[in-house]
Amino acid sequence: MSTLSTIFLSSLFIIAAVIHPSSATIPRKLALVQTPPTVLKYHKGSLLNGNITVNLLWYGRFSPIQKTIITDFLESLNAHLPLPPQPSAASWWQTTGKYKGGPRSIRLGKQIVDAKCSLGKSLKDSQLVSLASKAKGFKSISNGKAVGDANVISLVLTSSDVTVTGFCMNRCGTHGTTRVNKGHNFAYGWVGNSATQCPGQCAWPFFQPDFGPKTPPLAAPNGDVGVDGMVINIAAVLAGTVTNPFDGGYFQGPASAPLEAVTACTGIFGSGAYPGYPGTVLVDKKTGVSYNAQGVKGRRYLLPAMWDPSSSTCRTLV
């Protein structure tokens, strides 16, 4: 039995503002009253705390550069590393420490490569769980039996030629939980590369949106629209996983379709954001790329706003 939380299409901020008015940072112009503030309620369930390991399963073909962009991002979240120049990816992640049980650190664990797509190039949710189970970690041996590490997230990343049920239709990524051999629950996530399937939906604002205002796209900070878009959705998946891993954490709305740490702030990347406009972000004068966070090895990323429980606002880095 598994449970899922969906990372909705990042480019559908304009739709989110209609369906979930509280996810917008400003009232709609036609509204006569202000929308209520976004508040993620803590439902008294378990969270992922302390040192958290992220194991990766690369499904399909990823170039070495593409892998490095993503692994560098994960390394950039580790607050124990020397912080890069501000604003940084580490300072973005430190917002999760304001949730109950924080602070939290991320460590890159083992990586598994399934370049030949052992389950085919069209995946269902049950197959994502199967792949994630291959990447789960073990903490110790107790009475001769392996004890699963509850602080491991198994993250499945699919290449641009792999389709997944619901991908591009109503989601860009997913996180959920399932049991290991009828034992403990373990958390997993999935994010797909949308470069050839739906960049206008899952890689916005690096591609002109399929819906809403046709605003000019931003230049991807690492020169790869699909992978830079994946970073946005990986960020959303990880933040949602640690703050609501088992459906009893922080969220707004029904548990079956929750607004979580990042999805409650859909479409916001900088100050002044509104439907169709990501907000004010930083732009490199030499290359023209857009970003709002810096990471290890000189990397730059564009990271989504995260709900800050100390202020009940969608916090941006710039």
C-alpha positions in Angstrom: 0.0 0.0 0.0 1.6 3.3 -1.0 0.5 6.9 -0.6 1.4 9.7 -3.1 1.7 13.4 -3.1 1.9 15.1 -6.4 4.1 17.9 -7.5 1.7 19.8 -9.8 2.7 21.4 -13.1 4.9 24.3 -12.2 3.6 26.4 -15.1 0.0 26.2 -14.0 0.3 28.9 -11.3 -2.5 30.8 -13.0 -4.7 27.7 -12.7 -3.6 27.2 -9.1 -4.6 30.7 -8.3 -8.2 29.8 -9.3 -8.4 26.4 -7.8 -6.5 27.2 -4.6 -6.7 31.0 -4.1 -4.5 30.8 -1.0 -1.6 29.7 -3.1 -1.3 33.1 -4.8 0.8 35.8 -3.2 -1.5 38.6 -4.3 -5.3 38.7 -4.6 -6.8 38.3 -8.1 -7.6 41.7 -9.5 -11.3 40.8 -9.9 -11.6 39.7 -6.3 -13.5 41.9 -3.9 -11.9 40.5 -0.8 -8.4 39.5 0.0 -7.6 35.8 0.0 -6.7 34.2 3.3 -3.0 33.5 4.1 -1.5 30.1 3.3 -1.2 28.1 6.4 0.1 24.5 6.4 -1.3 22.7 9.4 0.9 20.1 11.2 -1.1 16.9 11.5 1.0 15.4 14.3 2.5 12.7 12.1 6.2 11.6 11.7 8.6 13.8 9.8 12.1 13.1 8.4 14.6 14.8 10.7 18.3 15.1 11.3 20.7 13.6 8.7 18.8 12.4 5.6 20.3 10.4 2.8 19.0 10.6 -0.8 19.7 7.6 -2.9 19.3 8.0 -6.7 18.1 5.7 -9.4 18.8 7.0 -12.9 16.3 5.5 -15.2 17.1 6.0 -18.9 20.0 7.8 -20.4 21.5 10.9 -18.7 24.7 12.5 -19.8 27.5 12.9 -17.2 26.9 16.6 -17.2 23.2 16.2 -16.5 24.0 13.9 -13.6 26.5 16.3 -12.2 24.1 19.2 -12.3 21.7 17.3 -10.1 24.2 15.7 -7.8 25.9 19.1 -7.3 22.4 20.5 -6.4 22.0 17.8 -3.7 25.4 18.4 -2.4 24.6 22.1 -2.3 21.8 21.5 0.2 24.2 20.2 2.9 24.4 23.0 5.5 27.6 21.4 6.9 29.5 22.4 3.8 31.0 25.8 3.6 28.2 28.0 2.4 28.6 29.4 -1.2 28.0 33.1 -1.7 24.5 34.2 -0.8 21.8 33.6 -1.7 22.6 29.9 -1.6 20.8 26.6 -2.1 21.8 25.7 1.5 20.1 28.7 2.9 17.0 27.8 0.9 17.0 24.3 2.4 17.5 25.6 5.9 13.9 26.8 5.8 12.9 23.1 6.4 14.7 23.5 9.8 11.9 25.8 10.8 9.4 22.9 10.7 9.1 20.7 13.7 12.1 18.5 14.2 14.6 20.7 12.3 17.3 21.3 11.3 17.8 18.8 8.5 20.8 18.0 6.4 20.9 16.2 3.1 23.6 13.7 2.1 23.9 12.1 -1.3 23.9 8.3 -0.9 24.3 5.5 -3.4 23.4 5.8 -7.1 22.0 3.1 -9.3 22.0 3.4 -13.1 19.3 1.7 -15.2 20.2 3.1 -18.6 18.6 0.3 -20.6 15.2 0.9 -18.9 14.6 -2.6 -17.5 10.9 -2.0 -17.0 10.4 -0.4 -20.4 9.9 3.3 -21.3 6.3 3.7 -20.1 6.0 3.4 -16.4 3.1 3.1 -13.9 3.2 4.2 -10.3 3.6 0.6 -9.1 6.8 0.4 -11.3 8.1 3.6 -9.8 7.7 2.0 -6.3 9.5 -1.1 -7.6 12.4 1.0 -8.9 12.5 3.1 -5.7 12.7 0.0 -3.6 16.0 -0.9 -5.3 17.5 2.3 -4.2 16.4 2.1 -0.5 19.1 2.0 2.1 19.6 -0.1 5.2 20.8 1.3 8.5 21.9 -1.6 10.6 21.6 -5.3 11.4 19.4 -6.2 14.4 19.0 -9.8 15.5 20.4 -10.9 12.2 17.9 -8.9 10.1 18.4 -5.7 8.1 16.7 -2.7 9.7 15.6 -0.2 7.1 16.8 3.4 7.5 13.8 5.6 8.0 15.9 8.6 7.0 16.5 7.5 3.5 14.7 9.0 0.5 14.8 6.8 -2.7 14.6 9.2 -5.6 13.8 7.9 -9.1 14.8 10.2 -12.0 13.5 9.4 -15.5 15.1 10.5 -18.7 13.4 12.7 -21.4 12.3 9.6 -23.5 10.5 7.8 -20.6 6.8 8.4 -20.0 5.2 8.0 -16.6 1.5 7.8 -15.9 0.2 11.3 -15.3 3.4 13.0 -16.3 2.7 16.3 -18.1 -1.0 15.7 -17.7 -1.3 16.7 -14.0 2.1 16.3 -12.4 5.8 16.8 -12.8 6.9 14.7 -9.9 5.6 12.6 -7.0 6.6 11.6 -3.5 5.0 8.9 -1.5 5.6 6.1 1.0 5.4 2.3 0.9 6.2 -0.6 3.1 9.3 -2.8 2.9 8.4 -6.5 3.2 5.5 -5.6 5.4 7.9 -3.8 7.7 8.7 -0.1 8.1 7.5 2.6 5.8 10.1 4.2 3.5 9.9 7.4 1.6 10.4 7.7 -2.1 10.1 10.2 -4.9 10.1 10.5 -8.7 10.9 13.4 -11.0 11.0 13.3 -14.9 12.9 15.2 -17.5 10.3 17.1 -19.4 12.6 18.5 -22.1 10.9 16.7 -25.1 7.5 16.0 -23.5 6.2 19.1 -21.8 8.8 21.8 -21.1 6.1 24.4 -21.2 4.5 22.8 -18.2 7.2 21.1 -16.1 10.3 23.2 -17.1 8.6 26.7 -16.8 10.0 29.4 -16.4 12.8 28.2 -18.7 10.3 27.5 -21.5 7.3 29.5 -22.7 4.3 28.2 -20.8 1.7 26.1 -22.6 -1.1 27.9 -20.7 -1.6 31.4 -19.5 0.4 34.5 -20.4 3.0 33.9 -23.1 5.9 35.5 -21.2 9.4 35.2 -22.5 11.3 32.3 -20.9 14.2 32.7 -18.6 17.7 31.4 -19.5 18.3 28.1 -17.7 21.2 28.6 -15.2 23.0 25.4 -16.3 22.1 25.6 -19.9 19.8 22.5 -19.8 16.1 23.4 -19.8 15.0 19.8 -19.0 17.5 19.2 -16.1 17.2 22.7 -14.7 13.5 22.1 -14.7 14.1 18.8 -12.9 16.0 20.7 -10.2 12.9 22.8 -9.5 10.8 19.7 -9.1 13.4 17.8 -7.1 13.5 20.7 -4.7 9.7 20.5 -4.4 9.7 16.7 -3.9 12.4 16.7 -1.2 10.9 19.6 0.7 7.5 17.9 0.6 9.0 14.5 1.6 10.8 15.6 4.7 7.9 17.8 6.0 5.1 15.4 5.0 6.5 11.9 4.4 3.7 9.8 5.7 0.6 12.0 5.1 0.6 13.2 8.7 3.0 16.1 8.4 2.6 19.7 7.2 0.0 20.4 4.5 -3.1 22.3 3.6 -6.2 20.7 2.1 -7.1 17.0 1.8 -4.3 14.4 2.5 -5.0 12.9 -0.9 -4.2 16.1 -2.7 -2.2 18.3 -0.3 -0.5 21.6 -0.7 2.9 21.1 0.8 6.0 23.1 1.7 6.7 24.1 -2.0 3.5 23.3 -3.8 1.7 25.7 -1.6 3.8 28.4 -3.2 3.5 27.2 -6.8 5.0 29.5 -9.5 6.9 31.8 -7.1 10.6 32.2 -7.6 11.3 35.8 -6.6 9.6 38.9 -5.0 6.7 40.3 -6.9 5.6 37.1 -8.5 2.1 36.8 -9.9 0.4 34.3 -12.3 2.6 34.0 -15.4 5.5 36.0 -13.9 8.1 34.1 -11.7 9.1 37.2 -9.8 12.4 39.2 -9.7 15.4 36.9 -9.9 19.1 37.4 -10.4 20.6 37.5 -13.9 24.2 37.0 -14.8 25.3 40.0 -16.9 27.8 38.0 -18.9 25.8 34.9 -19.7 22.2 36.1 -19.3 21.2 33.1 -17.2 18.6 33.5 -14.5 19.0 32.1 -10.9 18.2 32.8 -7.3 20.6 30.4 -5.5 24.2 29.5 -5.7 25.7 26.1 -4.9 28.9 24.1 -4.8 31.5 24.3 -7.6 30.1 27.6 -8.8 26.7 26.1 -9.7 23.6 28.3 -9.9 20.0 27.2 -9.6 16.5 28.6 -9.7 14.6 27.3 -6.7 10.9 27.7 -5.9 9.6 29.6 -2.9 9.1 27.5 0.2 6.4 28.1 2.9 8.1 29.5 6.0 6.2 28.3 9.2 7.7 31.1 11.3 6.1 33.8 9.2 3.3 31.8 7.4 4.6 33.2 4.1 6.1 31.9 0.9 9.8 32.6 1.4 12.0 33.5 -1.6 15.7 34.0 -1.6 15.6 37.2 -3.7 
